[in-house]
Amino acid sequence: MPAKNSEYRPNFAVWDLTYACPLRCEFCYSESGRRKPRHLALPEAIKVASAISSLNPNCVLIAGGEPLIIRELSPIMRVFQEQGIKTVLYTSGWLLDESRMPSIVEDFSEVRISVDGATEATHDKIRGRAGSFYRATRALTLLSEAKAENPQLSFGIECTLIQENFNEAAGLCELSRDYPGISSVSIGVALPLGLASRKSYAELELLTEGQWATLRSRDFKESLKRSISPPARLDLNDGSYYSEWWMQVEPDGGVRGVPLYEGVVGNLLERPSIELWNRCLERQRDPFVLNALSQIDTMEKWAEASRAIDLRFGTEATRQRILARPEYELPSSS
Ligand code: SF4
């Protein structure tokens, strides 16, 4: 029976369906592609989907890792659709070819393709694999064609800004003009989480204070809006998001206490979803978490807070993984 009272349910849920990924993005918050995939066999995945939908969120965002590595997505997505829950796919587009389009149109209300540069060189460098810009733009072309036949389908570009691509934000918005039917371009600041919480990465690649201030300015927003082809909309995420009221689920059904930060409060295969949701709310009000997140006015301070929360609430294996991360170095050509 789905939870009815909005006070006791998450607005939306993010399910990282797998930690497998063909790309190696330098800022990946989930460290995907460098760790065990941990995705479930279909019967267990359906149980997790049922547990999430019992909370009756408005929307479920399917992310990862690369969710399209999972071939049997339709039976999982059907669980959400039967409850009238909107499904959104976040993908690099690497595996989104003609053969996947029919099921994608069937399974998802919306598809968001990550593009992190207006040029192939920038995107492929940030995403850690040659050919990733070609595959992302191929996916956008296929979605644009599918939209003509399926007006209910929404699709958009998702861009994460760091120092390296900050000056390409307008070019990225202009890219949207190549894809008729596109609904949105989402430009968001890279958050100091996961691999991006490394001290070296925060110092060398996360937005400077000046860039972050520019991102929040009205002029910047207006100039980006002018670069987008109407009626597509611009979503600008300056990092001031609110973590309460959404639930983040790991591939194996573990629920993170604080979305995006390490540390699970239990597994949806083992405990009732409402119990885990209440534990999330408790964790988010934990004095350690509140104190750490109260002092994040620069990216470096935020990265420090992320590392502290991850080490405090992660398992011993998580702590070992965090401590073994190689420091980030700028490529010699930079
Ligand atoms: S495509 Fe996504 S999941 Fe894969 S490495 Fe990049 S940020 Fe991580």
Residues whose N, C-alpha, C, O or C-beta is under 5 A from the ligand:
A	BS01	SF4	C21 L23 R24 C25 C28 S32 G64 G65 E66 S92
